[in-house]
Amino acid sequence: MQLRLNKFISENTKYSRRKVDELIKQGEVFINKNPAKIGEKIDPDKDTISINGKKVKQDNKKIYLALNKPKGYITTRKDEKNRQTVMDLVPKIKNLKPVGRLDKETEGLLLLSNDGDFIYKLTHPSFECEKEYEVTIKGPLSMLRKRKLEKGIMLDGKKTYPSEITIKKSSETETTLTIKIHEGRNRQIRKMFAQVKCPVKYLTRLRIGKITLSNLKKGAHRNLTSSEINVN
């Protein structure tokens, strides 16, 4: 069976597809002792793949986890400053990776998997996977600001996709709402509300596609169901 090289390596190592392509460009990836090229396909049953002389072994068991991330944990596989990471909250499984990110102060649903296809479909912008968050901001949110956020605003030189905001409760001091977006830019929700002068006090992710927190307690994790894994 023919597979794209970067997909095969991503599914069987700690590297993302983007990082694999960088390693290929740097001449660190080999197919049967020959330098690999971007976009090449391989047969895992026949070809030998190596990175810097170390053979990439195929791991066929796929893992899919949902974690209710608490505040104070970094979304990374390993932190050089020895801070707490989300990997401290789940079993130690080879090549398990977070699907996207939540910043240190954000809580809620975080998925982890060693299935490169699953990760790609949930994180690549072209799939426009819907994510839902609950947000508490300082002060009220005017209809003008709400419409502005929903239509899309400029962040880092690029306009955000349209979003959907539902206000749950509001007072002069704070507003709680839900927002649905179809992107996953770095600290996007916080930046969007900061742009309209409504600082975020509390942020939690409720849903990714059809996958929800259910009744997961903070810091707890569960296996995804077969219907949740099917993201097509």
C-alpha positions in Angstrom: 0.0 0.0 0.0 1.4 3.4 -1.0 1.5 6.2 1.6 2.8 9.7 1.5 6.2 9.7 3.2 5.3 12.7 5.5 2.1 11.0 6.6 3.9 7.7 7.4 6.6 9.4 9.4 4.1 11.6 11.3 2.0 8.7 12.3 5.0 6.7 13.6 7.1 9.5 15.2 6.8 12.6 17.3 7.0 14.8 14.2 4.2 16.7 12.5 3.8 16.5 8.7 5.2 20.1 8.5 8.2 19.2 10.5 8.8 16.0 8.4 8.9 18.1 5.3 11.5 20.4 6.9 13.6 17.3 7.8 13.3 16.1 4.2 14.5 19.5 2.9 17.4 19.4 5.3 18.4 16.0 3.9 17.8 14.1 7.1 15.3 11.6 5.8 16.2 8.5 3.7 14.2 5.9 1.8 16.2 2.7 1.4 19.4 4.7 2.1 18.5 7.2 -0.6 17.7 10.9 0.2 14.0 11.4 0.3 12.1 14.1 -1.7 9.1 16.2 -0.7 5.8 14.5 -1.8 7.3 11.0 -2.3 5.2 7.9 -1.6 6.4 4.7 0.0 5.3 1.2 0.8 5.7 0.6 4.5 5.9 -3.2 3.9 8.8 -2.9 1.4 10.6 0.3 2.0 13.0 1.2 4.9 12.6 4.7 6.2 15.2 6.4 8.4 15.8 9.8 10.0 19.4 10.6 10.7 20.2 6.9 10.5 17.5 5.8 12.9 14.8 3.5 11.4 11.2 4.6 11.6 9.2 1.6 12.8 5.5 1.2 12.0 3.0 1.4 14.9 -0.4 0.1 13.8 -2.4 0.6 17.0 -4.3 3.9 16.8 -5.2 5.8 20.0 -7.9 8.6 20.3 -8.3 10.4 23.6 -10.5 13.3 24.9 -9.0 15.2 27.8 -10.7 17.9 29.9 -7.6 20.2 30.3 -7.4 22.2 33.5 -5.7 25.6 33.8 -1.9 25.6 34.3 -1.0 22.9 31.8 1.1 23.6 28.6 -0.1 21.9 25.4 3.1 20.3 24.3 4.7 16.9 24.3 7.7 18.1 26.3 8.6 21.4 28.0 12.2 22.5 28.3 11.4 24.4 31.5 9.9 21.3 33.1 6.5 22.9 33.5 3.4 20.7 33.7 2.2 19.6 30.3 -1.0 17.9 29.1 1.0 14.7 28.6 1.3 14.4 32.4 -2.5 13.8 32.5 -2.7 10.9 30.0 -1.1 7.5 29.7 2.4 7.4 28.3 1.8 6.1 24.7 4.4 6.2 22.0 3.8 9.0 19.4 0.7 10.4 21.1 0.3 14.0 20.2 -2.1 16.9 21.1 -4.6 17.7 18.3 -4.1 21.5 18.1 -3.6 23.6 21.2 -5.1 25.3 24.2 -3.1 28.0 25.9 -2.0 27.5 29.5 -4.9 29.5 31.0 -7.6 27.9 28.8 -9.5 24.9 30.0 -11.7 22.3 28.3 -11.7 19.8 25.5 -8.3 18.7 24.1 -7.9 15.7 21.8 -4.8 13.5 21.6 -4.0 10.9 19.1 -1.2 9.1 17.2 -3.3 8.9 14.0 -1.9 11.5 11.5 -5.0 11.5 9.3 -7.3 12.2 12.2 -5.1 15.0 13.4 -4.8 16.5 9.9 -8.6 16.5 9.3 -9.2 18.3 12.6 -6.5 20.9 12.4 -5.9 21.8 8.7 -7.8 25.0 7.9 -9.2 23.6 4.6 -11.5 21.3 6.6 -13.0 24.2 8.6 -13.7 22.0 11.6 -16.1 23.8 13.9 -15.1 24.5 17.5 -17.3 25.8 20.3 -16.1 27.7 23.4 -17.6 29.2 26.5 -16.2 32.7 27.2 -16.6 35.1 30.1 -15.5 38.6 29.2 -15.2 41.8 31.3 -18.2 44.1 30.9 -21.1 43.9 28.4 -20.8 43.0 24.7 -22.7 45.5 22.6 -24.6 44.4 19.5 -22.2 46.4 17.3 -19.1 44.5 18.7 -21.0 41.2 18.5 -21.8 41.7 14.8 -18.2 42.8 14.2 -16.8 39.7 15.7 -19.3 37.5 13.9 -18.5 39.0 10.5 -14.8 38.6 11.0 -12.0 40.9 12.1 -8.4 41.5 11.1 -5.9 39.5 13.3 -2.2 39.6 12.5 -3.0 40.9 9.0 -5.6 38.3 8.1 -9.4 38.4 8.5 -11.0 35.7 10.7 -13.7 33.5 9.3 -17.3 34.3 10.3 -18.3 33.1 13.8 -21.5 32.6 15.7 -22.0 34.2 19.2 -24.8 33.4 21.6 -25.0 35.5 24.8 -26.0 33.4 27.8 -26.0 36.1 30.5 -24.8 39.7 30.8 -24.3 42.4 33.3 -22.4 45.7 33.6 -19.4 43.8 35.0 -19.2 40.7 32.8 -20.8 38.7 30.0 -20.9 34.9 29.5 -21.3 33.7 26.0 -20.6 30.8 23.6 -18.8 31.3 20.3 -18.4 28.9 17.4 -15.4 29.3 15.1 -13.9 27.3 12.2 -10.2 28.1 12.6 -7.6 27.4 15.2 -5.1 30.3 15.2 -2.8 30.9 18.1 -4.9 32.4 21.1 -7.5 33.3 18.5 -10.5 33.8 20.9 -8.5 36.0 23.3 -7.2 38.1 20.5 -10.6 38.5 18.9 -12.2 39.9 22.1 -9.1 42.0 22.9 -9.5 43.6 19.5 -13.0 44.9 20.5 -11.8 45.9 24.0 -13.5 43.1 25.8 -10.8 41.2 27.7 -11.4 37.5 28.4 -11.7 36.5 32.0 -12.4 32.8 31.5 -12.2 30.5 28.5 -13.1 26.8 28.0 -13.5 24.7 24.9 -16.7 22.7 24.8 -16.7 21.0 21.5 -14.5 20.1 18.5 -16.7 19.0 15.5 -19.1 16.5 17.0 -16.9 15.6 19.9 -17.9 17.1 23.3 -16.6 17.1 26.9 -19.6 15.1 28.0 -19.3 14.7 31.8 -15.5 14.6 31.9 -14.1 16.0 35.1 -11.1 18.4 34.9 -7.9 16.5 34.4 -9.7 13.3 33.3 -9.6 11.7 29.9 -11.6 9.1 28.0 -11.4 7.1 24.8 -13.3 8.4 21.8 -16.2 6.4 20.4 -16.1 4.9 16.9 -18.6 7.5 15.7 -16.4 10.3 17.2 -13.3 9.0 15.5 -15.0 9.1 12.1 -14.5 12.7 11.2 -15.5 12.5 7.5 
